[in-house]
Amino acid sequence: MKFSYNWLKEWLDLSISAQELADQLTMAGLEVDSVALAAPKFDSIVIGQVMSVEKHPNADKLQICTVDVGDNSEENLVIVCGAKNVKENFKYPVALIACVLPNGMKIKKSKLRDVESFGMLCSEQELGLADSSSGLLELPSDAAVGANIRQYLDLDDTVIEIDITPNRGDCLGLSGIAREVGVLTNTNLKQAVVKSLKATTKNIFPVKVSEAKACPRYVGRVISDINSSALTPMWMQERLRRCGLRSLGPLVDVTNYVLLEYGQPMHAFDLEELSGSIDVRYAKKKEKLTLLDGKKVSLDEDVLVIADDNRILALAGIMGGEGSAISDSTKNLFLECAFFTPQAIVGRARRFGLQTDSSYRFERGVDPESQLKIMERASQLLISIVGGYAGPVINISSATNLPKKEPIILRQERITRVLGVDIAWKQSKEILTRLGMKISGGKQEGWKVQAPTFRFDVSIEADLIEEIGRIYGYNNIPMRLPQGSLNISPRSEAKLTINAVQNLLVNRGFQEVITYSFIDEKSQKHIQPEIEAIKLANPMSADMAVMRSSLWPGLLQAIRHNLNRQQTRVSIFETGLSFLPDSNKGSSVEKIEQKLKIAGAMAGFVNSEQWDISKRKVDFYDCKAAVEAILKLACQKEDVKFKATPNPALHPGQSAQIIRAGQVIGWLGKLHPEIQKKQELSEEVLLFELDFESLQEVAIPVFKPLSKYPSIRRDLAVLVDEDISSNQVCETVHAAIPDQLQEIRIFDVYRGEGVEIGRKSLALGLILQDSSRTLVDQEVDTAIEWVVVKLK
């Protein structure tokens, strides 16, 4: 939120500079994003009145103006001007000779098409007050001719922008910021006196609230016979500009001004466009509304609306409708000021692709007790600018549905324990009192603290302690190292830790990444089309709409990001949770099954470029080697099998299940070419994913004495069908001679001449050894013959 420092000083007698104030606000938790001048530095620009306007004899688009600049010149100045909106008897900023404008232009005596010009009439853009403008800056008729424009517009000001955290909705108005600054600087707040405006007409418009739970308070008033041609005062336009809002006419400007002043959104309807009565209700299914920005929306039954007897007028707390909007021809209006609960507003604006000042505040919570005061304030401002007659205030409130603040017990010893510093109760009490809290009770049973209605974020003892620490000053709390006894828990050697896997992968050249748990639904369908992803009720954006059921979508996004930035070698991994609906327990949020996964992705070249190694891109077996290294941490090699199995996300010929003890614990393979294309990946990607819980049980190594007798090697060539895996062959061999076989080595796979299509030749090296004696040739020959029988 942006605010003017000079405007803030109307609420407080401040003696510190704007920068000092910004530093204090940041230390108190209201982070300051920027401190900037309200207008660039310039001088010699005064208020001038155009006395006459004549057409330039030699240029169709230029006009010759005679301008009175008061005591700044003995006679009226002749100024040649090209602005279309220059008018006789109107007042504008005039840059005198020798003035240097914010854009660097120096004003000199000049001749334009044979006519001398002695100054320049200025627009907002030329004064540095706007990025663009359509003409000269028109000044009010009561502006003093010859006065310095900086003083008249109070441009020697500073604009401070603060970043409001979601819990501090009370600081989304200048009154809330002033309250904070008053506490920080120990300065008394000048409470603005808002008097009740006496009704001068009996005009009312009927109102009913069908959804009192969502709208516990609704305040309205009719203001009739207004002057639609009135202009917003320059002081108000300037304050709006410095807070980041442009002037849109007095009817809108007043509601925006009160919004900035108190943080309470308001809305004005054209009374002539309303029929019957106002009703605050939920929309009916598929009801439609055209918003103020021209956007047409179709509504759901959980969207709170303002309606009359014939149609919907506005999205409650978000934006008004086009059909009932005020305009330059509005003569009578209905002004509303309501309290909508955050639960009724949160997420609705985002659903329609909107983010308005109103929804931003209602989502965080506004003061439910301020609507009557703010209605009076807005009514006074409106009538002082556009005239008219105010009707009686309609106040519909539901006491049972308004937020209720329960007293909070605060203990002195708890303050000391949490903050680590002993703050005197007198000082704590003063801090809380200045923050608007009421205190009763005594030290023995704990003080009872009643938080004000505008502090939605204060509900427990820790919140009060945070407030004390924040105002006391985090920089005043001494730095101490934490103290406490450490209980060292034994770590079982039979359990694999996630750190061990992470360290292993890093040592193998992988880099760890952290991706979002929320992904877009399209990516989810690419990877696991058979799984119905868990959708978020209020997603932050369309590409973060569902919860991931696999880590692969996030890794693929990271791979693409790196490849698009000329990274030719990418190996990454992630450890994180995947989320699946538990089919045994239903589909509610509480029944989500969360699994810790380890996943990796590889793309590009195996090694960095160098002279001694030829370039080679990663393949299935590079990825498989990384998986096997992880598996070796957890189990014996023979406990795990790789089974060729199709997966919709993986290449049909390079996809494998990873199986341990008959249970599928993961997948391995190359990304499917179609998905590679859909994901806009320029390189083939190898992927793996493992269920960490299935790896945690570690097979502890057991020592076996080494045999002192020599080993014997025999080689076999086995001709098998392509669909028979080497693993099946090795298992058959091992089962045939389990006692003597020490190792099986596959040292060649042959397909080609002499081997028919659909078959392959595997060359096996069998290492035989006995622990108690030397094997003789006859025993080895018998063993090999038995192996051949089993293989056949």
Secondary structure by P-SEA (a helix, b strand, c coil): ccccaaaaaaaccccccaaaaaaaaaaaccccccccccccccccbbbbbbcccccccccccbbbbbccccccccbbbbbbbccccccccbbbbbbcccccccccccccccccccccccbbbbccccccccccccccccccccccccccccccccccbbbbbbbbcccccccccaaaaaaaaaaaacccccccccccccccccbbbbbbbcccccccbbbbbbbccccccccccaaaaaaaaaaccccccaaaaaaaaaaaaccbbbbbccccccccbbbbccccccccccccccbbbbbcccbbbbbccccccccccccccccccccccccbbbbbbbbbccccccccccccccccaaaaaaaaccccccaaaaaaaaaaaaaaabbbbbcbbbbbbcccccccccbbbbbaaaaaaaacbbbbaaaaaaaaaaabbbbbbcccccbbbbbcccccccccaaaaaaaaaaaaccccbbbbcbbbbbbbbbbbcccccaaaaaaaaaaabbbbbbbbccccaaaaaaccccccccccccccccccccccccaaaaaaaaaaaaaaaccccccbbbbbbbbbcccccccccccbbbbbbbbbcccccccccccccccccccaaaaaaaaaaaaaaccccccbbbbbcccccccccbbbbbbcccccccccccccaaaaaaacccbbbbbcccccccccccccbbbbbbbcbbbbbbbbbbbbcccccaaaaaaaaaaaccccccccccccccccccccccbbbbbbbbbbbbccccccaaaaaaaaaaaaaaac
